[in-house]
């Protein structure tokens, strides 16, 4: 299957969020480690302490390269599936996990958000 031919309608707002998130999960899962980066299961490794042996540095470099590749792929999947307006809301973030969390914050209908919206509506 050529995943590059998959079409995911760009995320433009809260009404698109549930279906967009569902489809994007499949695309992310298709690419190695991208879903893990978005979910926070694969994180950027910490640099080894000064004086660590060569094997430790080599392992760090390998894990860092894996993370960078997966994060870049995830960022490409996410940002290529958003409207420019949505992208403006997340441009300050540098990794896919932060973008994913911000999208949830912006578009996920949480009970706290609903309670706030109800309060704001009835307070006028």
N, C-alpha and C positions, 0 to 999 in steps of 0.2 A: 504494500500500500504506500502510495506517495503522499505523505502527510502534508507536503507543501501545497497540495491541491485542495486541502480542507479549507472550507470557508466558514469562518465564525463571524457573524454579524458584529460589528464594532460595538463595544459597551458604550452606551450613551447616557445611562442613568439607572435609577433604582428599579424601574419597571423591567429593564433588560437583565438585571443582575442575576436572578435565579437561573435562567436558561443559559446565559453567557458563562456563568461559573461552572455549570454542569458540563458544557461543551469544552471549555478551557481545561478542565481537569483531565479529560481524555487526551487532549493534545499534549499537555505537560507530561502526562504519564507515558506517552509514546517515546519521548526523548529521555535518554539516560540521566537519572538523578535530578531532573528539573522539578518534578513534583516534590521531591525530598527537600530541595532548597526552599521552595515556596512554603512548604509546611514547617520549615524550621528543623527538619530532621538531619539535614546536611548543612553545617555551618562553616563559615570561614575559619580555618584553623589558626590558632595562636602561634606566633613565631617562637621557635625554641629559645630557651635562655642562652645568653652568651656563654660560650665554652662547651656547648653541647657537641657530641661527637658527630662525625660526618654522616653516619647512618641515620641519625635523628634528623639532620638537615635535609637529607635526600628524601626521607619519608615525608617530611613537612612540605617540600617542594612538590612532590607527587600529589599529595592531598590538596594542596593549594591549587594546583593546575586543574584538578578534577572539579573543585568547587567553582573556580573562575569560569570554566567551560559550561558547567551546568547553570550557573547564575546568569551568564550572558545569554544562553539559550532561553532560559525562563523569561528574562527581561524582553527578549525579542518576541517571544510568543505573546506575552502580556501586552506590550506596547503596540504591537502590530494589530491588536484586536481591540483597540480603543479609539474613540473619537478624539479629535484634538482637544476638545474641551475637557474630557475626562483625563487626558494625559497631562494637562496643565495642573490638575489636582495632585498628581503624583510625581512630578518632575524633580522634586527636591530629594527624592529617595535614590539611593545608589545600589540597592540590592533588591532582588525579587521578593524576599520575605517581607521587607518593609512595605513594598508596593502592595503585596497581597493583604497585609494587615490594614493598610490605609483603605483599600477598596472595600474590605469588610466593614470598616468603620463608616465609610461614606454611604454604602448601599445596603448593608444588611439591616433588615428591620428588626432591631432588638427591642425588647420590652422597655428598656430605659428610654430609647429614642421615641417609641410610641407614647410612653407616658409623658415625656417632655412635650411632644407635639400636641397631645390632648390638653395638657395644662396651658400651653401657649394659645391654643384655639379658644378654650373656655375662659381665659383670663381677659379677653377683649370684650 
